[in-house]
Structure formats: structure tokens, C-alpha cells
Amino acid sequence: MRLTWLGWAGVELEAGGETVVVDPLQNASAVFAHLDEQTAVHAPHVVPPSTGSAVAGLVTHLHRDHADAKALAAALAPGATVHEPLAGGGDALDELALAQAELELTAAGLDRRRLAPWESVTAGPFTLTALPACDGTGDPQVAWLIEAEGVRVLHLGDTMFHGYWWRMAHRFGPFDVVLVPVNGAVVSFPHRQPASPLPVVLNPTQAAIAASILGARQAVPIHAEGYEVDGIYQPVPDAAELFAAAAAERHVPTTILKPGETIEVTPLPAR
């Protein structure tokens, strides 16, 4: 399987001449477009996935930096489906952080299907399984396991630390690659007040612990650099490097990729 990191949390996986995309992001600047023009936003560098070839699009959750309708529409082959977590319910305030992506996905007319944790579907040569994840602001989220050609790749979205790691490892591990969010962002959003000083996504140390529990054969840090917004979204500086150091202490091999960089993933000799 070929794995191409697209920047931020986006990844494209290729097997048998077909592809799947997870959380592709085309317009990184649109994520905080509602902020005052005087507010500095350092958007991450991203690259587009291949055009019109993906047999499925996977969305870990409907925050705009993970659910870009135009990126998904451009990547998908005709008739391909977008798979996403179950709806959270609640009123407009509860759903505020999801509203932008929901509106854009609806307007794009994409074929969407919601999957519950532990539910699987197939698309082309891929088996796609939604696994548990926990969003730091309470919005619905899943991790995605993508299997093909004897390879297992696990994409953790931007989950915070939770207690499902052992179940995931027991049922589906070991994993050939685990894409791990690492930036440990502390946030203060108007719809989630009073704000918490705790990170809403794995910080480098927590991410290394999660990768170790999951038995990652190789860990790739994602969701690492970008979107620093003073007083609103404050990530850990140099998070990917700090994660690599913490992972090394736990004997988890790490590969830090640049946007657009591709690696070949081969299966373990024996399961």
C-alpha cells in the first residue's frame, strides 16, 4: 500500500490501483475564515489528493479542517461515498462547530453514510472500519482503520486520550502504520465556555503512549503544525519532533512526513 500524507490530517492511501482519502483539506484558510481580519491565523501547508480516483472518502469528524467538501468532491470517483461518524444531535449551539462543514457537504451533494464505531464497509480493495475516538469538545468523532493488501493503517483523526486503545489493539492490531495527532491544542471557543486548560487532542507524550498501546509498527505524526490563534487555538510548538522523541523512549518507530511525501507500507511478516 502507498501512503501519501497531504498535510494537517489528510492522507491518501493507494492499493490495487485505487485510492481512499481521509480528512483531505484543500482550503486550509477557510477553517477560521469567520475571525476578524486583524486576527493572525497560520494555516498549515496542504496538498491536494489525486483527482477523481478515490473509491471512498473518510471523515473522522465534521470540523472544517477535517471535512472539506471541495477536497472530497475533487478526490472522489463517480459513485463513491463519503463515510462519517454518527450525528451527535442537540440544538444549534451544540452543533455550532459542525455547521460550516455540514452546510458545505450538503451543498456539494455528496453521497454520505454514517457509521457507528466498530462498523465496517468495503470499497474497492479496501475494508474500512470506524473505531472509537473522543473529541475534546464533545463532537462526534471516529478513528478509521483502512485495510488492503494485508496492510492495516489506522488514522486517529484528532482524538484526545481515551480508554479504547486496548480494545482496538486486541480486535484489530497490530497496526502497520498509525497516523497520530500530536499538537495538544488548548482551545477557547465561544460555544464551549468556560474554557478548559486541558488539551482537546493528544499532546506529544499522550500520543506516544497511545501509539505504544496500539502496537504501532510505525507511527506518523499528523495534526502537528498550524492554526495557532492566540487565545483561541494554542498548540504545542514543535509537536512532531517532541512526539518522535517520546515515541523513541517507548520503542515506537516514527516517520515524520512532509506534505505530499509518500511511503510504501508492507504487511508484517506474520500476524
C-alpha positions as CSV (number, residue, x, y, z in Angstrom):
1,M,0.0,0.0,0.0
2,R,1.2,3.5,-0.8
3,L,0.5,6.2,1.8
4,T,0.7,9.9,0.9
5,W,0.4,12.5,3.6
6,L,-1.5,15.5,2.4
7,G,-0.7,17.8,5.3
8,W,-2.5,18.6,8.5
9,A,-4.7,15.4,8.9
10,G,-5.1,14.5,5.3
11,V,-3.9,11.2,3.9
12,E,-4.3,9.3,0.6
13,L,-3.9,5.5,0.5
14,E,-3.5,3.5,-2.7
15,A,-3.9,-0.2,-3.2
16,G,-4.7,-2.2,-6.3
17,G,-4.7,0.9,-8.4
18,E,-7.5,2.5,-6.4
19,T,-7.4,5.1,-3.6
20,V,-9.1,6.2,-0.4
21,V,-8.8,9.6,1.2
22,V,-9.1,10.5,4.8
23,D,-9.7,14.1,6.0
24,P,-8.3,15.8,2.9
25,L,-8.1,19.6,3.2
26,Q,-8.0,21.8,0.1
27,N,-8.6,25.3,1.5
28,A,-6.9,25.4,4.9
29,S,-7.6,29.1,5.3
30,A,-11.3,28.6,5.3
31,V,-11.2,27.0,8.7
32,F,-11.0,30.2,10.7
33,A,-12.4,32.5,7.9
34,H,-15.1,33.8,10.3
35,L,-12.5,35.5,12.5
36,D,-11.8,39.3,12.3
37,E,-9.3,40.2,9.6
38,Q,-6.9,41.5,12.2
39,T,-6.6,38.1,13.8
40,A,-3.5,36.3,12.6
41,V,-4.1,32.6,11.5
42,H,-1.2,30.5,10.5
43,A,-2.8,27.9,8.2
44,P,-0.9,24.6,7.7
45,H,0.6,23.7,4.3
46,V,-1.6,21.1,2.5
47,V,-1.5,19.4,-0.9
48,P,-4.5,18.0,-2.8
49,P,-5.2,14.3,-3.2
50,S,-5.4,12.7,-6.6
51,T,-8.3,13.9,-8.7
52,G,-11.4,11.7,-9.3
53,S,-9.9,8.4,-8.2
54,A,-10.9,7.7,-4.6
55,V,-13.4,4.8,-4.2
56,A,-14.3,6.3,-0.8
57,G,-13.8,9.4,1.3
58,L,-13.4,9.1,5.1
59,V,-14.2,11.9,7.5
60,T,-13.2,11.5,11.1
61,H,-15.5,14.3,12.2
62,L,-17.2,17.4,10.8
63,H,-14.9,20.1,12.0
64,R,-14.0,22.1,8.9
65,D,-10.3,21.2,9.0
66,H,-11.2,17.6,8.6
67,A,-14.3,17.8,6.4
68,D,-13.6,19.9,3.3
69,A,-16.4,19.3,0.9
70,K,-14.5,20.6,-2.2
71,A,-11.5,18.5,-1.4
72,L,-13.6,15.4,-1.0
73,A,-15.7,16.1,-4.2
74,A,-12.5,16.6,-6.2
75,A,-10.9,13.4,-4.9
76,L,-13.9,11.0,-5.3
77,A,-14.5,8.8,-8.3
78,P,-18.1,8.8,-9.7
79,G,-20.5,7.0,-7.4
80,A,-18.1,7.0,-4.4
81,T,-19.4,7.5,-0.9
82,V,-18.2,9.7,2.0
83,H,-18.3,7.9,5.3
84,E,-18.5,9.8,8.5
85,P,-19.4,9.4,12.2
86,L,-22.9,9.2,13.6
87,A,-24.7,12.5,14.2
88,G,-24.5,14.0,17.7
89,G,-27.9,15.6,17.9
90,G,-28.6,18.7,20.0
91,D,-29.5,22.2,19.2
92,A,-27.8,24.8,17.1
93,L,-25.4,25.8,19.8
94,D,-24.4,22.1,20.4
95,E,-23.7,21.7,16.7
96,L,-22.1,25.1,16.1
97,A,-18.6,23.7,15.3
98,L,-20.1,21.3,12.7
99,A,-22.3,23.8,10.9
100,Q,-19.8,25.0,8.3
101,A,-18.8,21.6,7.2
102,E,-22.4,20.3,7.3
103,L,-23.6,23.2,5.1
104,E,-20.8,22.7,2.6
105,L,-21.1,18.9,2.4
106,T,-24.8,19.2,1.9
107,A,-24.4,21.8,-0.8
108,A,-21.8,19.6,-2.6
109,G,-24.4,16.9,-3.0
110,L,-22.1,14.1,-1.8
111,D,-23.3,10.6,-1.1
112,R,-22.8,10.3,2.6
113,R,-23.1,7.4,5.0
114,R,-22.8,7.5,8.8
115,L,-21.0,4.6,10.5
116,A,-21.1,3.6,14.2
117,P,-17.9,2.6,16.0
118,W,-16.9,-1.0,15.1
119,E,-18.9,-0.9,11.9
120,S,-17.2,-1.8,8.6
121,V,-17.8,-1.4,4.9
122,T,-15.9,-2.3,1.8
123,A,-14.9,-0.1,-1.1
124,G,-12.8,-1.5,-4.0
125,P,-9.9,-3.4,-2.4
126,F,-10.3,-1.7,1.0
127,T,-12.1,-2.7,4.2
128,L,-12.9,0.5,6.1
129,T,-13.8,0.3,9.8
130,A,-14.9,3.1,12.1
131,L,-13.2,2.8,15.5
132,P,-13.8,4.7,18.7
133,A,-12.4,8.2,19.2
134,C,-13.1,11.0,21.6
135,D,-13.3,14.7,20.5
136,G,-12.1,17.2,23.0
137,T,-15.1,19.4,22.6
138,G,-17.7,16.7,22.6
139,D,-18.4,16.5,18.9
140,P,-18.9,13.1,17.3
141,Q,-15.7,11.5,16.0
142,V,-14.3,8.2,14.9
143,A,-10.9,6.8,14.0
144,W,-10.6,5.0,10.7
145,L,-8.9,1.6,10.1
146,I,-8.1,1.1,6.4
147,E,-7.1,-2.4,5.4
148,A,-5.9,-3.7,2.0
149,E,-3.2,-6.0,0.6
150,G,-2.6,-7.3,4.1
151,V,-1.8,-3.8,5.4
152,R,-3.5,-2.1,8.3
153,V,-3.4,1.7,8.6
154,L,-5.1,3.4,11.5
155,H,-6.0,7.1,11.3
156,L,-6.8,8.7,14.7
157,G,-8.3,12.0,13.5
158,D,-7.7,14.5,16.3
159,T,-8.8,12.4,19.2
160,M,-7.9,13.0,22.8
161,F,-6.7,10.3,25.1
162,H,-9.3,7.6,25.9
163,G,-9.7,4.1,27.1
164,Y,-10.5,2.2,23.9
165,W,-6.8,1.8,22.8
166,W,-6.6,-1.7,24.3
167,R,-9.8,-2.9,22.7
168,M,-8.7,-1.5,19.3
169,A,-5.4,-3.2,19.6
170,H,-6.9,-6.5,20.8
171,R,-9.5,-6.7,18.0
172,F,-7.5,-5.3,15.0
173,G,-3.8,-4.9,15.9
174,P,-1.0,-4.8,15.3
175,F,-1.2,-1.9,13.0
176,D,1.4,-1.3,10.3
177,V,1.0,2.5,10.4
178,V,-0.8,4.6,13.0
179,L,-1.4,8.3,12.0
180,V,-1.3,10.1,15.3
181,P,-2.5,13.7,16.1
182,V,0.1,15.3,18.3
183,N,-0.4,19.0,18.7
184,G,-2.0,19.0,22.2
185,A,-4.0,22.2,21.4
186,V,-5.7,24.1,24.2
187,V,-8.8,25.9,22.9
188,S,-11.3,28.6,23.9
189,F,-14.3,28.6,21.7
190,P,-17.5,30.7,22.4
191,H,-19.8,27.7,22.3
192,R,-17.7,25.7,24.8
193,Q,-17.4,28.0,27.9
194,P,-15.9,28.1,30.4
195,A,-12.8,27.1,28.6
196,S,-10.6,24.2,29.8
197,P,-6.8,24.5,30.3
198,L,-6.5,20.8,29.2
199,P,-5.7,19.8,25.7
200,V,-8.5,18.8,23.4
201,V,-6.3,16.5,21.3
202,L,-3.4,14.2,22.1
203,N,-0.2,16.0,23.1
204,P,3.2,14.6,22.1
205,T,3.6,12.5,25.3
206,Q,0.0,11.2,25.2
207,A,0.3,10.4,21.5
208,A,3.4,8.3,22.2
209,I,1.6,6.4,24.9
210,A,-1.4,5.7,22.6
211,A,0.9,4.6,19.8
212,S,2.7,2.2,22.1
213,I,-0.5,0.7,23.5
214,L,-1.8,0.2,19.9
215,G,1.4,-1.6,19.0
216,A,2.2,0.7,16.1
217,R,4.8,-0.8,13.8
218,Q,5.3,2.7,12.6
219,A,3.8,6.0,13.8
220,V,3.4,9.1,11.7
221,P,2.6,12.3,13.5
222,I,-0.2,14.4,12.0
223,H,-2.3,17.4,13.1
224,A,1.0,18.9,14.2
225,E,1.9,22.4,12.8
226,G,-0.5,25.2,12.1
227,Y,-3.6,27.1,13.1
228,E,-2.0,29.0,16.0
229,V,-4.6,31.6,17.0
230,D,-3.7,33.5,20.2
231,G,-6.3,32.9,22.9
232,I,-8.4,30.6,20.7
233,Y,-6.3,27.7,19.4
234,Q,-2.9,27.2,21.0
235,P,-1.0,24.1,20.0
236,V,2.3,22.7,21.4
237,P,5.2,24.1,19.4
238,D,7.4,21.6,17.6
239,A,4.9,18.9,18.4
240,A,6.0,16.3,15.7
241,E,9.6,16.4,17.0
242,L,8.6,16.1,20.6
243,F,6.4,13.2,19.7
244,A,9.2,11.4,17.9
245,A,11.4,11.8,21.0
246,A,8.6,10.5,23.3
247,A,7.8,7.6,20.9
248,A,11.5,6.6,20.8
249,E,11.5,6.2,24.6
250,R,8.7,3.7,24.1
251,H,10.4,1.9,21.2
252,V,7.8,3.1,18.7
253,P,9.5,3.8,15.3
254,T,8.4,7.2,13.9
255,T,8.4,8.7,10.4
256,I,7.8,12.5,10.1
257,L,6.5,13.2,6.6
258,K,6.3,16.4,4.6
259,P,3.0,17.3,2.8
260,G,2.9,15.3,-0.4
261,E,5.5,12.8,0.7
262,T,4.8,9.1,0.0
263,I,5.9,5.9,1.7
264,E,5.4,2.3,0.8
265,V,3.8,0.2,3.6
266,T,4.2,-3.5,3.6
267,P,2.5,-6.0,5.8
268,L,4.1,-7.6,8.8
269,P,5.7,-11.0,8.0
270,A,3.1,-12.8,10.2
271,R,0.0,-11.8,12.1
